[in-house]
Amino acid sequence: MKYYSTRDKSHSTPFSLKDAAFAGLAPDGGLFVPESIPQIDMTEVERLADISYADMAIYLAQTVFDDIPAEDMDRLVRDAYDFPIELNSIAEGLYNLELFHGPTYAFKDFGARFMGRMLGYLGDGEQITILAATSGDTGSAVAHGFYGVENVRVVILYPDGKVSPLQEAQMTTLGGNIHPLKVAGNFDDCQRLVKTMFKDKDLRSKVRITSANSINLLRWLPQSFYYFYAYCQWKKKTGKDSPVVVVPSGNYGNLAAGMFAKRMGLPVKSFVAASNANDVVPEYLVTGEYRPRPSVRTVANAMDVGDPSNFERMLWLCDDSYESMTSEIKGFSCTDAQILDAIREIYDSYGYVSDPHSAVGYLATRHYSADGFWLSTAHAAKFCEVIQQAIGRTPELPSGLADAVERERVFTEISSKDSDLVDFLL
Ligand SMILES: *Cc1c(COP(=O)(O)O)cnc(C)c1O
């Protein structure tokens, strides 16, 4: 399979999987997509989903990444997906796919762990350094995604005093190949330092650095797999076909992966793009106009994106047709007050504690009386303050988070000067 930039309409510049994966973003500023969409056999998917998530994901990964030897893919996927995933029912007719039982208690584990193993594999014995700046959540997903992967060193820059204690614990208690750097500065300083390193030709001739950007196709494509699993579980529980799938969205990688799954042959009826007050995509679906703007801060802050990168992949999947997109996706947006009310309602009515992002999925499901399921993207315990505000108590920390909080934090402190980081990397 070859890969192209979304902007390379005439397919003039093909990339191999390895080159596309190590580049992250295409040189023309577009996002990588495969040259064609592989077709899968739903009977086989349903048979394998009955065995385990990993077994089903192996079949899908082998079909999508067809130039990797099947037995290698088997090993990589089994290693990546060694945690549970569950289609939960909070009440009659209300189903949510819990994607937060991985090591960082958020759905980004599905993309990050697959990418970690694949980059290690594609690197073919060469030492690589993953360099990333984080304001909190990306850092922990990347750290855990690459933890223990051979020949990969992960260097994560985070701003001193600007990440939550829980987030810091998740990044700084792993050790091994994970190197957290606490920067005397803010998130912008961290980002600037990373960008400067990527532009430093001398450094790059000595150290092979790459990013673990969220738009990387190795993070994006495996997110299509869990839609298949959810479908199989939902069909078994309800006897129905063709669910409406509600996706709490920010940068729209998750929803674009669902659209990809549909094109591979998954019988989805339609999608709902569920957003918080950052409603650029729902607005586009109504008006046909895409108006990117600065994000606003909300209680579902992992979805605070004002110009979602993956919108370009959504357009590509719809052949740039507004009509095609609106026939497949409905938009929904809500305020912080509505999110807090929803968390309270879910707790009072069903005794279930929902994180704020998943609560947006619940609201959109209710709004459209959607017959299907919504994706639950994070564990409520990661957003204690919001939960406390909504229901007057904090959720219990799951064992993995509680352990991380207890463990000793190990990090290196650096200034915001370029030379400090260069020295560290060398
Ligand atoms: C990243 C994230 C989202 C948004 O996912 P996108 O793929 O960026 O749309 C939603 N919820 C949580 C908890 C997240 O971490």
The ligand as an ORCA input file, in Angstrom:
! r2SCAN-3c Opt
* xyz 0 1
  C      -8.458     13.577     22.377
  C      -9.737     13.402     23.107
  C     -10.994     13.605     22.487
  C     -11.117     14.115     21.068
  O     -10.716     13.174     20.110
  P     -10.390     13.641     18.636
  O      -9.928     12.436     17.925
  O      -9.312     14.682     18.766
  O     -11.632     14.225     18.073
  C     -12.142     13.340     23.207
  N     -12.078     12.941     24.496
  C     -10.905     12.739     25.120
  C     -10.912     12.310     26.548
  C      -9.692     12.960     24.462
  O      -8.537     12.767     25.105
*
